[in-house]
Every structure is written in C-alpha cells, then in structure tokens.
Amino acid sequence: MRARVLLIIGGGIAAYKSLELIRLLRARDIGVRCVMTEAAKHFVTPLSLQTLSGEKVHEALFSPTEESEIGHIALSRSADLIVVCPASANLLARMRVGLADDLPTTLLLATDTPILVAPAMNVRMWDHPATQENLDILKQRGVHIVGPNEGDMACGEYGPGRLAEPPEILAAIEARLFPQRPLKDFHALVTAGPTHEAIDPVRYIANHSSGRQGYAIAEVLAELGACVTLVSGPTDLPVPPGVERVRVSSAQEMLAACEAALPVDIAVCVAAVGDWSVAQVADEKLKKLGGAPPSLTLKENPDILATLSKAGPLRPRLVIGFAAETNNVLAHALEKRQRKGCDWLVANGVGAGTNVFGGQRNRVTLLTGQEEESWPEMSKFDVARRLAQRISDYFSSLSIKETQ
C-alpha cells in the first residue's frame, strides 16, 4: 500500500461523492479509513463506506472498545493525510475555533498530520465573510484547500461552492502524499497586492487589489520546490508556507525590493502597481480651508515589469506579467506584452461586475507569444496551480532540448 488516508465525511448532499473518491483512492493503492459526522449519516451509510474502503467506519467519540486504547489519538496518527470531504461551512467553522465535540473535530484537533479539505456549500455560505475568514485562518495554519468549483447546486442556485470532482480531489491528495518538486533548483520572484502612493502622512492613492492571486502563485511555486521571494504591497493576507515575504508600500519601494532579490530564474509580476505617484508629498496633513481642493501634481512611477524584462545579465529566464483591464482586454494585453518585453502575459478583466479585485475567482488568458490560451473561470488558487504547472513544463522542455 502506497499510503493511508483518513477520510472525514461531513454533512451535505455532496457527501455521496465521497464514495467515488474512496473507489479512486483504492484503485491507486491508497488505503482509506472513514470517519463520519452525525450529519453525514443522512446522506451516505456506514455500510456503503465500509464496503468500498474495506475498513471499519468510525462514528462515535466515546466508543468503549476503541477509547480503551485512546482511539481518537490512534486514528489521528494512523494516516499520512487527513482529508475532509465534503467540508461544510459548519465543519470549517468548528475547525477554525478548535472545537472537539465529536469524533471528527477531536481527530482534527489532536493531530499533527497534514490536512486537506474539500469545501462544499451554498454559494451564499461560501461567499460569506465569516467563511472566507475561517478559510484564511485555516490556510495560515497549514490546512490545504481543494475547490470548490462553480456550477449548479442541489438548492437550485448557481455559483462557487460546488464540491470539486473526485478526480480533482484525488490529484490534490496525491500531490500532498507524493509531492513532486520540479522547481527545487529555481528561485522565483513574485509581486503581489496594491501599492500605496502617499499624498500626505495620512492619505494615499491606491487600488482595490487584494493580493490573493499573487499570494496563491507564490504558495504553489513554493509547493513545487522553488525558493520564493514574495514582494508584497499592503495586504492582510498571511505569509504562504515556505515563502519569504518582503513588505513594501510604494512602487519605488517595490522596484527596489525586486532588484535586491535578483538574480532569479522566474519573475511573476502580479502586483497592481500604481501608475502614478504624487510629485511632492506633503509633510503635514493637508487641510480643508474652505476654498478649492489642493492641486496634486502626479509623476509616473517606475515600470517594474519593463525593468525586469530588459535584456542583461540579471534578467530572469522567464518573466511573466499580469494585465488587469476593464475593456478590450485581449487587445490591450497583446500591446502590453510587446511594450513591456516580458515573455508571457496573463490578461484578466477587472471591469464592473467581474468581482476579480478582492474576490476569490478569476478568468484569465495566457499569452506566450506562440499562443493565446483562454482558461475558464476558476478559483485564484486553481489559476495559480495551472500557471505554476505551465512554468514547470516550460523549464522541463528547455532541459530536454539542452540534453538532445
């Protein structure tokens, strides 16, 4: 047997997909032990899980036979990975606050085994700030997330919150159990978040970037083995595991931090860098004096992407830019790639109604110079995974050519 998974099945109509996941895991020679929440029993039966897994199904925290051997501790340490599928909004909230009021939550609190969760819930519940805050805290603690997808739901609504499909969850499980590190000899530089350009000691010019896309890319590159330097504008996001973060505020500070990180093999410029800054920053807070507002003279900020793309001994081997556009997205992106001189450019629309700035999802087009590849809407983390895989494939193809 290649590895063992402890599968915690939460409540929700998506629980039926856990049966297919068990079948896929067994086909890959991965052992499965199942633990059910009380709510899960309304959707799948212990007999079905036991038949497919070939193992006893665990349900009760206070089992006289199992707790004589401290069963919940033994279970939590019996697996190489704990998978929560489906993870309801309720179960995620209980994980976040550390409740231990049934067998599943006690197992999750009493373990140092890696945890992967596959959320599934109504779109309103998924979008609720409480759920997103819970996920951010769990990620900060090292919990890995797969999905959810966007689609039709049993409740009749449409949107993000649909459980990832079993093959997707299987791929995420295998990535955790048998990590491949194709970028282990590479150094990557990632920029993320907005910049704040001071007007006076109190006010600044900024934009709506949350930094989520850049942070996700930094995290996935680190998972693939890269040494990652994340140069981040102001954001409340936690530092991704295995990533070195350099905090900056202005575009000038971001450029200086990027140049200090060189040489690198890969540069991914995701940050929404302010195009302009105030030519003369006031030393004191500007006051309203009852007349016309103060006149601000703006100057152009340094172009970080173009600077990193310039030919020279310190130019990264692969420079990737992002283009956030509100109209004529593809046309503007094609022009930007030529003007900046980067190798690849990822274009996305951020116009009214897209909810990309500050949101959880993105729809992008990858421009490589040889092709234009439009990706379907997906979570920002899935965009990061797909882009990181393309980066890995790119360097793998170079290695093959060099050895021929």
Buried (B, 14 or more C-beta within 10 A) or exposed (E): EEBBBBBBBBBBBBBBBBBBBBBBBBEBEBBBBBBBBEBBBEBBBBEBBEEBBEBEBBBBBEEEEBBEEEBBBEBBEBBBBBBBBBBBBBBBBBBBEEBBEBBBBBBBBBBEBBBBBBBBBBBEBBBBEEBEEBBBBBBEEEBBBBBBBBEEBEEEEEBBBBBBBBEBBBBBBBBBBEEEEBBEEBBBBBBBBBBBBBBBEEBBBBBEBBBBBBBBBBBBBBBBBBBBBBBBBBBEBEBBBBBBBBBBBBBBBBBBBBBEBBEBBBBBBBBBBBBBBBEEBBEEEBEEEEEEEEEBEEEEBBBBBBBBBEEEEEBBBBBBBBBBBEEEBBEBBBEBBEEBBBBBBBBBBBEEEBEBBEBBBBBBBBBBEEEEEEBEBBBBBBBBBBBBEBBBEBBEEEEEEEEE
